[in-house]
Amino acid sequence: MGLVRKVSRPVEMRMTHGENMPLYEHVLIARQDLSNAQAEGLIEHFSAVLADNGGAVVMSEYWGVKTMAYKINKNRKGHYAFLRTNAPAAAVLEMERLARLHDDVMRVLTIKVDAHEEGPSVQMQKRDERDRGERGDRPERGERRERR
């Protein structure tokens, strides 16, 4: 008697109006010497590439200039951008291909997700917590003595 395995069949995706298209999240890192406007222009450029190939950008965020853990192409910092998309695989491959060829883009990370999370990304939530201003839950520090 042979071993029988149940093989799942691939799910057929319909490409009409974004229904049942695969969901992706992308992070792009651009060179640090770009201006903020140029970095945001890259987001619009790659959003247009996805749209031209049958995809749609659900949400995009510009995270600003951040310090990287290690140098990439002799750069210590980079402009970070985040995209959530509904797109066919061909559109994602074309966007990644063009990003690799683009001189200003240093890295692209794409992951396939089961569902998009609601609201801002974790990075934007961290930024909001930092910018919340005065913390009412802490007591006053009192008078401070002068240092010598």
C-alpha positions as CSV (number, residue, x, y, z in Angstrom):
1,M,0.0,0.0,0.0
2,G,1.3,3.4,-1.0
3,L,1.3,6.6,1.0
4,V,-1.4,9.0,0.0
5,R,-1.0,12.7,0.4
6,K,-3.7,15.2,0.1
7,V,-2.5,17.9,-2.2
8,S,-4.2,21.3,-2.0
9,R,-5.1,22.8,-5.3
10,P,-3.9,26.3,-6.1
11,V,-6.5,29.0,-5.7
12,E,-7.4,30.7,-8.9
13,M,-7.2,34.5,-8.5
14,R,-9.6,36.8,-10.4
15,M,-8.0,40.0,-11.6
16,T,-11.2,42.2,-11.6
17,H,-11.3,45.4,-9.6
18,G,-8.8,44.1,-7.0
19,E,-11.0,41.2,-5.8
20,N,-9.1,38.2,-4.5
21,M,-5.8,39.6,-5.6
22,P,-2.7,38.7,-3.4
23,L,-1.9,41.2,-0.7
24,Y,1.6,42.5,-0.3
25,E,3.6,44.8,2.0
26,H,6.7,46.5,0.6
27,V,9.4,48.5,2.3
28,L,11.7,50.6,0.1
29,I,15.0,52.2,1.2
30,A,16.2,55.1,-0.9
31,R,19.6,57.0,-0.7
32,Q,20.0,59.5,2.1
33,D,21.0,62.4,-0.2
34,L,17.6,62.6,-1.7
35,S,15.2,65.3,-0.6
36,N,11.9,64.4,1.1
37,A,10.0,65.4,-2.0
38,Q,12.1,63.1,-4.2
39,A,11.7,60.2,-1.8
40,E,7.9,60.7,-1.8
41,G,8.1,60.9,-5.6
42,L,9.6,57.4,-5.6
43,I,6.5,56.2,-3.7
44,E,4.3,57.7,-6.4
45,H,6.4,56.3,-9.2
46,F,6.3,52.7,-7.9
47,S,2.6,53.1,-7.1
48,A,2.0,54.1,-10.7
49,V,4.0,51.0,-11.9
50,L,1.8,48.8,-9.8
51,A,-1.4,50.5,-11.1
52,D,-0.2,50.2,-14.8
53,N,0.2,46.4,-14.3
54,G,-3.2,45.8,-12.7
55,G,-2.5,46.4,-9.0
56,A,-3.6,48.9,-6.5
57,V,-1.9,50.7,-3.6
58,V,-4.1,50.4,-0.5
59,M,-2.0,52.6,1.7
60,S,1.4,54.2,1.6
61,E,3.6,55.8,4.3
62,Y,6.7,57.8,4.2
63,W,8.7,57.0,7.4
64,G,11.5,59.6,6.9
65,V,15.3,59.2,7.2
66,K,16.4,56.5,9.5
67,T,19.7,55.1,10.6
68,M,20.4,51.6,9.3
69,A,22.0,48.8,11.3
70,Y,24.8,48.5,8.7
71,K,26.0,50.3,5.7
72,I,24.4,49.7,2.3
73,N,26.3,51.1,-0.7
74,K,28.4,53.2,1.7
75,N,25.2,54.8,3.2
76,R,24.5,54.8,7.0
77,K,21.0,56.3,6.6
78,G,18.2,56.0,4.2
79,H,14.7,57.3,3.3
80,Y,12.2,54.6,4.3
81,A,8.8,54.1,2.6
82,F,6.1,51.5,3.2
83,L,3.3,50.3,0.8
84,R,0.4,48.0,1.3
85,T,-0.9,46.7,-2.1
86,N,-3.3,44.4,-3.8
87,A,-1.6,43.3,-7.0
88,P,-1.0,40.3,-9.2
89,A,2.4,38.7,-9.0
90,A,3.4,40.0,-12.4
91,A,2.9,43.6,-11.2
92,V,5.0,43.0,-8.0
93,L,7.8,41.4,-10.0
94,E,7.8,44.4,-12.4
95,M,7.9,46.9,-9.6
96,E,10.8,45.0,-7.9
97,R,12.7,44.8,-11.2
98,L,12.4,48.5,-11.8
99,A,13.3,49.3,-8.2
100,R,16.5,47.2,-8.5
101,L,17.4,49.1,-11.6
102,H,16.6,52.5,-10.1
103,D,19.8,54.3,-8.9
104,D,18.1,55.9,-5.9
105,V,16.7,52.7,-4.4
106,M,19.1,50.7,-2.3
107,R,16.8,47.9,-1.0
108,V,13.3,46.6,-1.5
109,L,11.6,44.1,0.8
110,T,8.3,42.5,-0.3
111,I,6.3,40.1,1.7
112,K,2.9,38.4,1.0
113,V,0.4,38.8,3.7
114,D,-3.0,37.1,4.4
115,A,-4.7,40.3,5.3
116,H,-3.8,44.0,5.7
117,E,-3.9,45.4,9.2
118,E,-6.2,48.4,9.8
119,G,-4.7,51.7,10.7
120,P,-1.1,53.0,10.6
121,S,1.9,50.7,10.6
122,V,3.9,50.0,13.8
123,Q,6.5,52.6,12.7
124,M,3.9,55.4,12.5
125,Q,2.4,54.3,15.8
126,K,5.9,54.6,17.4
127,R,6.3,58.1,15.9
128,D,2.9,59.2,17.3
129,E,3.8,57.9,20.8
130,R,7.1,59.9,20.7
131,D,5.3,63.1,19.5
132,R,2.5,63.0,22.1
133,G,4.1,65.7,24.1
134,E,3.9,66.1,27.9
135,R,3.2,62.9,29.9
136,G,0.5,63.5,32.5
137,D,1.1,60.2,34.3
138,R,4.5,61.3,35.7
139,P,4.9,63.6,38.8
140,E,6.9,66.8,38.6
141,R,10.6,66.4,39.2
142,G,10.8,69.3,41.5
143,E,13.6,71.8,41.9
144,R,16.9,70.8,40.4
145,R,20.2,71.8,41.8
146,E,22.8,73.4,39.6
147,R,25.7,71.3,38.3
148,R,29.2,72.5,38.9
